[in-house]
Amino acid sequence: MTIGQAVCICMSKYVTFAGRASRAEFWYWELFIVVVGGGLLGLGLLTSFGFPLFLFDLVTISPTLAVIIRRLHDTNHSGWSILVTFVPAVGIVLMIIWLCRRGTYGSNQFGPSPAEQAP
């Protein structure tokens, strides 16, 4: 999977919270968010015009939440597990561990493995 494919998948599944997302899909999406968001932040600091970053954040919040929840599904966790991030210190660390783990092999309660769905 390339970064372009990951961005296309995440944008096409804009509000799709069901199913599973591979590690590559999730981390390439996060890389896209950091690179483009960082560029827009730099542009905003140079021009004192932060509206493009605000608009980018507004457009990408839903697909970001969706891919996080699908990634949690791949590790056999409920989407509600995202709420663990509100636990100070421990929650963020636990979430990062879950997002970095390999997904379950084969199908789980959230659907078939993303590797099985690849064309």
For each residue, the residues with C-beta under 8 A, 3 or more apart:
1: 5 6 22 24 25 28
2: 5 6 28
3: 6 7 28 31 32
4: 7 8
5: 1 2 8 9 28
6: 1 2 3 9 10 24 25 26 28 29 32
7: 3 4 10 11 28 29 32
8: 4 5 11 12
9: 5 6 12 13 21 25
10: 6 7 13 14 25 29 63 64 66 67
11: 7 8 14 63
12: 8 9
13: 9 10 16 19 63 66 67 70
14: 10 11 62 63 66
15: 62 63 66
16: 13 19 66 70
17: 65 66 69 70 79
18: 70 73 110 111
19: 13 16 70 73 110 111
20: 70 71 73 74 103 108 110 111 112 113 114
21: 9 25 26 67 70 71 73 74 114
22: 1 25 26 74 103 114 115
23: 26 27 71 74 99 100 102 103
24: 1 6 27 28
25: 1 6 9 10 21 22 28 29 67 71 114
26: 6 21 22 23 29 30 67 68 70 71 99
27: 23 24 30 31
28: 1 2 3 5 6 7 24 25 31 32
29: 6 7 10 25 26 32 33 63 64 67
30: 26 27 33 34
31: 3 27 28 34 35
32: 3 6 7 28 29 35 36
33: 29 30 36 37 60 64
34: 30 31 37 38
35: 31 32 38 39
36: 32 33 39 40 56
37: 33 34 40 41 53 56 57
38: 34 35 41 42
39: 35 36 42 43
40: 36 37 43 44 52 53 56
41: 37 38 44 45 50 53
42: 38 39 45 46
43: 39 40 46 47 49 52 53
44: 40 41 47 48 49 50 51 52 53
45: 41 42 48
46: 42 43
47: 43 44
48: 44 45
49: 43 44 52
50: 41 44 53 54
51: 44 54 55
52: 40 43 44 49 55 56
53: 37 40 41 43 44 50 56 57
54: 50 51 57 58
55: 51 52 58 59
56: 36 37 40 52 53 59 60
57: 37 53 54 60 61
58: 54 55 61
59: 55 56
60: 33 56 57 63 64
61: 57 58 64 65
62: 14 15 65 66
63: 10 11 13 14 15 29 60 66 67
64: 10 29 33 60 61 67 68
65: 17 61 62 68 69 82
66: 10 13 14 15 16 17 62 63 69 70
67: 10 13 21 25 26 29 63 64 70 71
68: 26 64 65 71 72 82 99
69: 17 65 66 72 73 79 82
70: 13 16 17 18 19 20 21 26 66 67 73 74
71: 20 21 23 25 26 67 68 74 75 99
72: 68 69 75 77 78 79 81 82 98 99
73: 18 19 20 21 69 70 76 77 78 79 108 110 111
74: 20 21 22 23 70 71 103 104 110 113 114
75: 71 72 98 99 101 102 103 104
76: 73 103 104 108 109 110
77: 72 73 81 98
78: 72 73 81
79: 17 69 72 73 82
80: 83
81: 72 77 78 84 95 98
82: 65 68 69 72 79 85 95
83: 80 86
84: 81 87 91 94 95
85: 82 91 92 95
86: 83 91
87: 84 90 91 94
88: 91
89: 92 93
90: 87 93 94
91: 84 85 86 87 88 94 95
92: 85 89 95 96
93: 89 90 96 97
94: 84 87 90 91 97 98
95: 81 82 84 85 91 92 98 99
96: 92 93 99 100
97: 93 94 100 101
98: 72 75 77 81 94 95 101
99: 23 26 68 71 72 75 95 96
100: 23 96 97
101: 75 97 98
102: 23 75
103: 20 22 23 74 75 76 113 114
104: 74 75 76 108 113
105: 113
106: 112 113 116
107: 111 112 113 116
108: 20 73 76 104 111 113
109: 76
110: 18 19 20 73 74 76
111: 18 19 20 73 107 108
112: 20 106 107 116 117
113: 20 74 103 104 105 106 107 108 116 117
114: 20 21 22 25 74 103 117 118
115: 22 118
116: 106 107 112 113
117: 112 113 114
118: 114 115
119:
